[in-house]
Amino acid sequence: MRVFVTGATGFIGSAVVRELQAHGHQVLGLARSEASADKLQSAGAEVHRGTIDDPDSLRAAVAAADGVIHTAYDHSDWSALTTTAAHKDSQVVKALGEELAGSGRPLVTTFGTTGLQPGFVLTEQFRPEAGQRAGRAVVEALVLEMATTDVRTVSVRPATVVHHQGVLGFVHFLAEVARQKGFSAYPGDGSNRWPAVHVDDAAAVYRLGLETAQPGSVLHAVGEEGITSRAIAEEIGRALGLPVQAVATEQAVEHFGWIGSLFALDIPASSHATQELLGRRLTGPSLLEDLAAGLAH
């Protein structure tokens, strides 16, 4: 297939490009700068110059593709992630879906598990009610509804932490706080959990979703259901040679800064149904393995 990939030079997007090429697909990647275009060309991908700020600039690429994987998102303003950026993403998704309508071609989009906090282990079957949707949850609902327009829509939900040895996602910020404070901390009793996935496993979920998933599918790119905050803090402490201690949950934001409220959440997620559906086990290196190796350098 010839696959148009947005966010093709980002962390997840780059892994998706490699995964697609390794399985015989041709990649047309979105590039908004010369540096991004050079990176794509070096990777053996075709280049489409454009930006998600101008959804109409994406239409020509979609028209020339057999399918689309959308991983791009505006993370420039964390305070706007549920408002401005989500609205922008909805406009991008609408443009992609309108161009694909009636073709039966696949549209694979991204909505992280962190955006859904049901109070139990999140599964692929969970859908928030209309009145409970906010931010990217609204976009996911829009994507899934597009299945009625003969677009093979698939929503991939990556885990809270997508990682490999050199990139630790949110854990990087926790390690920086530990260095600054002189000790590695966890909130409360440290029993709250984050799900995680190795980036190569996540890329495989995108690729298999593109190839095989049914219209309106939700897939979880989750390799580990939940690693406790205490286990994460202890591994950071070991890697950096720092003591480990608890901080009160109500003081998490004061201690950790903006990431404190996220680190205090208990947001486990399962990918059992995804792995059964796709016939693939997600067995990449664990978060703690990559954490230990990554901080040791």
C-alpha positions as CSV (number, residue, x, y, z in Angstrom):
1,M,0.0,0.0,0.0
2,R,1.0,3.6,-0.5
3,V,0.4,5.1,3.0
4,F,0.2,8.8,3.9
5,V,1.6,9.4,7.4
6,T,1.2,12.6,9.3
7,G,3.7,13.2,12.1
8,A,6.0,11.0,10.1
9,T,9.2,12.5,11.6
10,G,8.0,12.4,15.2
11,F,8.8,9.7,17.8
12,I,5.9,7.4,17.1
13,G,5.5,8.5,13.5
14,S,9.2,7.6,12.7
15,A,8.7,4.1,14.1
16,V,5.5,3.7,12.1
17,V,7.4,4.7,8.9
18,R,10.0,2.0,9.6
19,E,7.4,-0.6,10.4
20,L,5.5,0.1,7.2
21,Q,8.6,0.0,5.1
22,A,9.8,-3.2,6.7
23,H,6.5,-4.9,5.6
24,G,6.6,-3.7,2.0
25,H,4.5,-0.5,2.2
26,Q,5.4,2.7,0.4
27,V,5.3,5.8,2.7
28,L,4.3,9.3,1.8
29,G,5.2,11.5,4.8
30,L,4.0,14.9,5.8
31,A,6.8,17.4,6.2
32,R,6.4,21.0,7.3
33,S,10.1,22.0,7.1
34,E,13.3,21.3,5.1
35,A,14.7,19.4,8.0
36,S,11.7,17.1,8.2
37,A,11.7,16.6,4.4
38,D,15.4,15.6,4.5
39,K,14.8,13.2,7.3
40,L,12.0,11.5,5.4
41,Q,14.0,11.3,2.2
42,S,17.0,9.8,4.1
43,A,14.6,7.2,5.5
44,G,13.5,6.3,1.9
45,A,10.1,7.9,2.1
46,E,8.3,10.2,-0.3
47,V,7.7,13.7,0.9
48,H,4.4,15.8,0.9
49,R,5.0,19.4,2.0
50,G,2.2,20.7,4.2
51,T,1.1,21.2,7.7
52,I,-1.8,20.2,10.0
53,D,-2.5,23.9,10.5
54,D,-3.8,23.8,6.9
55,P,-6.0,20.7,6.6
56,D,-6.7,21.5,2.9
57,S,-3.0,21.0,2.2
58,L,-3.4,17.3,3.2
59,R,-6.1,16.5,0.7
60,A,-3.8,15.9,-2.3
61,A,-1.7,13.5,-0.4
62,V,-4.8,11.6,0.8
63,A,-6.1,11.4,-2.8
64,A,-2.8,9.8,-3.9
65,A,-2.7,7.2,-1.0
66,D,-4.2,3.8,-0.4
67,G,-4.6,4.6,3.3
68,V,-3.7,7.2,6.0
69,I,-2.1,6.9,9.4
70,H,-2.5,10.1,11.4
71,T,0.0,10.5,14.3
72,A,0.5,14.3,14.2
73,Y,-0.7,16.5,17.0
74,D,0.0,20.0,18.3
75,H,1.7,19.6,21.7
76,S,3.1,23.2,21.7
77,D,0.7,24.4,24.5
78,W,0.0,21.9,27.2
79,S,-2.7,24.1,28.6
80,A,-4.6,23.9,25.4
81,L,-4.5,20.2,24.8
82,T,-8.2,19.7,25.5
83,T,-9.3,22.9,23.7
84,T,-7.3,24.5,20.9
85,A,-5.2,21.5,19.9
86,A,-8.1,19.1,20.0
87,H,-10.2,21.5,17.8
88,K,-7.3,21.7,15.3
89,D,-7.1,17.9,15.3
90,S,-10.8,17.6,14.7
91,Q,-10.5,19.8,11.6
92,V,-7.6,17.6,10.3
93,V,-9.6,14.4,10.9
94,K,-12.6,15.9,9.1
95,A,-10.4,16.8,6.1
96,L,-8.9,13.3,5.9
97,G,-12.2,11.6,6.3
98,E,-13.9,13.7,3.7
99,E,-11.3,12.9,1.2
100,L,-11.5,9.2,2.0
101,A,-15.3,9.0,2.1
102,G,-16.8,6.3,-0.1
103,S,-13.5,4.6,-0.8
104,G,-13.3,1.9,1.9
105,R,-9.7,3.0,2.4
106,P,-8.3,2.9,6.0
107,L,-7.9,5.9,8.3
108,V,-5.9,5.1,11.4
109,T,-5.8,7.9,14.0
110,T,-4.3,8.4,17.5
111,F,-5.9,8.9,20.9
112,G,-3.9,8.0,23.9
113,T,-5.3,5.9,26.7
114,T,-4.4,8.7,29.2
115,G,-7.3,10.7,27.8
116,L,-9.8,8.2,29.2
117,Q,-9.9,7.7,33.0
118,P,-12.9,5.4,33.7
119,G,-11.8,4.3,37.2
120,F,-11.0,0.8,36.2
121,V,-8.6,-1.0,33.8
122,L,-9.4,0.6,30.4
123,T,-10.3,-1.8,27.6
124,E,-10.8,-1.3,23.9
125,Q,-14.6,-1.7,24.4
126,F,-14.9,1.4,26.6
127,R,-16.5,4.5,25.0
128,P,-17.3,7.6,27.0
129,E,-20.8,8.8,26.8
130,A,-21.4,11.8,24.6
131,G,-21.9,14.2,27.6
132,Q,-18.6,12.9,29.1
133,R,-16.4,13.5,26.1
134,A,-13.8,16.3,26.1
135,G,-10.7,17.1,24.0
136,R,-9.5,14.3,21.9
137,A,-12.3,12.0,23.1
138,V,-14.5,14.1,20.9
139,V,-12.2,13.6,18.0
140,E,-12.1,9.8,18.5
141,A,-15.9,9.7,18.5
142,L,-15.8,11.6,15.2
143,V,-13.4,9.2,13.7
144,L,-15.4,6.1,14.7
145,E,-18.6,7.7,13.3
146,M,-16.8,8.1,9.9
147,A,-17.1,4.3,9.5
148,T,-20.7,5.0,8.3
149,T,-19.3,6.9,5.3
150,D,-17.4,3.9,3.9
151,V,-14.0,4.8,5.5
152,R,-12.3,2.0,7.4
153,T,-11.6,4.0,10.5
154,V,-9.4,2.7,13.3
155,S,-8.5,4.5,16.5
156,V,-5.2,3.5,18.1
157,R,-4.8,4.4,21.8
158,P,-1.1,4.4,22.7
159,A,-0.2,3.9,26.4
160,T,0.7,6.8,28.7
161,V,4.4,6.1,28.2
162,V,5.7,5.2,24.8
163,H,9.4,4.4,25.1
164,H,12.6,3.0,23.9
165,Q,16.1,3.1,25.4
166,G,16.8,6.6,24.3
167,V,13.4,8.1,24.8
168,L,11.4,7.7,28.0
169,G,8.3,9.9,27.4
170,F,6.9,11.4,30.6
171,V,9.4,9.5,32.7
172,H,12.1,11.9,31.4
173,F,10.4,14.8,33.2
174,L,10.3,12.7,36.4
175,A,14.0,12.0,36.2
176,E,14.8,15.6,35.7
177,V,12.8,16.5,38.9
178,A,14.7,13.8,40.8
179,R,18.0,15.3,39.7
180,Q,16.9,18.8,40.7
181,K,15.5,17.7,44.1
182,G,18.2,15.2,45.0
183,F,15.8,12.3,45.5
184,S,13.3,10.3,43.4
185,A,9.8,10.5,44.6
186,Y,6.4,8.8,44.2
187,P,3.0,10.1,45.2
188,G,1.1,8.7,48.2
189,D,1.7,5.0,48.7
190,G,3.0,4.6,45.1
191,S,0.4,2.1,44.1
192,N,-1.2,4.1,41.3
193,R,-0.3,2.7,37.8
194,W,0.8,3.9,34.3
195,P,0.5,1.7,31.2
196,A,3.5,1.6,28.9
197,V,4.5,0.3,25.5
198,H,7.8,0.0,23.5
199,V,7.6,2.2,20.4
200,D,8.2,-0.7,18.1
201,D,5.2,-2.6,19.5
202,A,3.1,0.6,19.1
203,A,4.2,0.9,15.5
204,A,3.2,-2.7,14.8
205,V,-0.3,-2.0,16.2
206,Y,-0.7,0.9,13.8
207,R,0.5,-1.2,10.8
208,L,-1.7,-4.2,11.6
209,G,-4.6,-1.9,12.2
210,L,-4.1,-0.3,8.8
211,E,-3.9,-3.8,7.1
212,T,-6.6,-5.8,8.9
213,A,-8.8,-4.0,11.4
214,Q,-12.5,-3.6,10.8
215,P,-14.2,-0.2,10.3
216,G,-14.9,1.5,13.7
217,S,-12.2,-0.5,15.5
218,V,-10.4,0.7,18.7
219,L,-6.9,-0.8,19.3
220,H,-4.7,-0.4,22.3
221,A,-1.0,0.0,21.9
222,V,-0.3,-1.2,25.4
223,G,2.5,-3.6,26.3
224,E,2.3,-3.3,30.1
225,E,-1.1,-2.8,31.8
226,G,0.3,-0.7,34.7
227,I,3.6,0.0,36.3
228,T,3.3,1.5,39.8
229,S,4.6,5.0,40.4
230,R,6.7,3.6,43.2
231,A,8.4,1.1,40.8
232,I,9.1,3.9,38.4
233,A,10.5,6.1,41.1
234,E,12.7,3.3,42.5
235,E,14.2,2.6,39.1
236,I,14.9,6.2,38.6
237,G,16.6,6.3,42.0
238,R,18.7,3.2,41.2
239,A,19.7,4.6,37.8
240,L,20.7,8.0,39.1
241,G,22.1,6.8,42.5
242,L,19.5,8.8,44.4
243,P,17.4,8.0,47.5
244,V,13.7,7.3,47.0
245,Q,10.8,8.6,49.1
246,A,7.1,9.3,49.1
247,V,5.5,12.7,48.8
248,A,1.9,13.4,49.8
249,T,-0.5,13.0,46.9
250,E,-1.9,16.5,47.5
251,Q,1.7,17.9,47.2
252,A,2.4,16.1,43.9
253,V,2.0,19.2,41.7
254,E,4.1,21.3,44.1
255,H,6.9,18.7,44.0
256,F,6.8,17.5,40.4
257,G,5.4,20.6,38.7
258,W,2.9,20.3,35.8
259,I,3.5,16.5,35.6
260,G,2.5,15.9,39.2
261,S,-1.2,15.7,38.6
262,L,-0.6,13.1,35.9
263,F,1.9,11.1,37.9
264,A,-0.7,10.8,40.7
265,L,-3.3,9.2,38.4
266,D,-4.2,5.5,38.5
267,I,-4.8,4.8,34.8
268,P,-4.1,1.2,33.9
269,A,-5.1,-0.1,30.4
270,S,-5.3,-3.5,28.8
271,S,-4.5,-4.6,25.3
272,H,-5.7,-8.2,25.6
273,A,-8.4,-7.8,22.9
274,T,-6.1,-6.0,20.5
275,Q,-3.4,-8.7,20.8
276,E,-6.0,-11.4,20.3
277,L,-7.5,-9.6,17.3
278,L,-4.2,-8.8,15.6
279,G,-2.6,-12.1,16.5
280,R,0.5,-10.3,17.8
281,R,2.0,-10.3,21.3
282,L,3.5,-7.0,22.4
283,T,6.8,-8.2,23.9
284,G,9.2,-5.3,23.5
285,P,11.6,-4.3,26.3
286,S,9.7,-3.1,29.4
287,L,9.6,0.5,30.6
288,L,11.8,-0.3,33.6
289,E,14.4,-2.0,31.3
290,D,14.5,1.0,29.0
291,L,14.5,3.4,32.0
292,A,17.5,1.7,33.6
293,A,19.4,1.6,30.3
294,G,18.4,5.1,29.1
295,L,19.4,6.9,32.3
296,A,22.6,5.0,32.6
297,H,24.0,6.9,29.6
